[in-house]
Amino acid sequence: MLKIRLRRVGAKKQPSYRVVVAESTAPRDGTFIDLLGHYNPLTTPTTFHVDEDKVRSWLARGAQPTDRVARLLQKSGLVAAPEPAAAAEPVA
């Protein structure tokens, strides 16, 4: 299964990340298939840049974003917000 996920780069205690498409079994900083963009959480406000066409293409091919990447894509407007789970009805 393909995942759209973050790959850590940067010095110790100064993380920055690349947004990549990788096989779900590959190590976090291991091999990847395609580079989609980058994310820097240390800037104010945080920096998140991706190639929108590539992201849409990989999502159409079935790649699944991780939770963090899905949140970042949602903030940038590339992915619709997930439907809230229906509240469980109380059992009497």
C-alpha positions in Angstrom: 0.0 0.0 0.0 1.3 3.5 -0.9 1.3 6.2 1.7 1.7 10.0 1.4 3.8 10.7 4.5 6.5 12.9 6.0 10.2 12.1 5.7 12.4 13.9 8.3 15.3 16.0 7.2 17.3 18.7 9.0 19.7 18.9 11.9 19.2 17.5 15.4 16.4 19.4 17.2 15.6 21.4 14.0 13.2 19.1 12.2 11.9 19.8 8.7 10.1 17.3 6.6 9.6 16.4 3.0 6.2 15.2 1.8 6.8 11.9 -0.1 4.9 8.9 -1.5 6.4 5.7 -0.1 5.6 2.1 0.3 4.0 1.6 3.8 6.6 -0.9 4.7 9.6 1.4 3.9 11.4 3.0 6.9 10.5 6.6 7.7 13.7 8.1 6.2 14.1 5.2 3.7 13.4 4.9 0.0 10.5 6.8 -1.5 8.7 6.9 -4.9 8.0 10.6 -5.4 8.7 13.9 -3.7 5.6 16.1 -3.4 6.7 19.0 -1.3 8.0 20.1 2.1 6.8 21.1 5.6 8.6 23.2 8.2 6.9 23.3 11.6 9.5 25.7 13.1 8.6 28.7 11.1 5.8 31.1 12.3 3.4 30.4 10.7 4.4 26.9 9.7 5.5 26.4 6.1 3.7 23.8 4.0 4.2 23.6 0.2 3.2 20.8 -2.1 2.7 20.2 -5.8 -1.1 20.1 -5.9 -1.3 18.3 -9.2 1.0 15.5 -8.0 -0.9 15.1 -4.7 -4.3 14.8 -6.6 -2.7 12.4 -9.0 -1.4 10.1 -6.2 -4.7 10.3 -4.3 -6.5 9.2 -7.4 -4.1 6.3 -7.8 -5.1 5.1 -4.3 -2.2 6.5 -2.1 -3.4 7.1 1.5 -2.2 10.1 3.4 -1.1 9.6 7.0 -3.1 11.4 9.8 -0.7 14.3 10.0 -0.4 14.8 6.2 -4.2 14.5 5.8 -4.6 17.3 8.4 -2.0 19.5 6.5 -3.7 18.8 3.2 -7.1 19.7 4.8 -5.7 23.0 6.0 -4.4 23.8 2.6 -7.7 23.0 1.0 -6.6 20.0 -1.1 -8.6 17.4 0.8 -12.1 17.7 2.1 -12.7 17.5 5.9 -13.6 14.0 7.1 -17.2 13.4 8.1 -17.6 13.6 11.9 -18.4 10.2 13.4 -22.1 9.8 14.3 -22.6 10.0 18.1 -23.5 6.7 19.6 -27.1 6.6 20.9 -27.3 6.0 24.6 -28.4 2.5 25.6 -31.3 2.5 28.1 
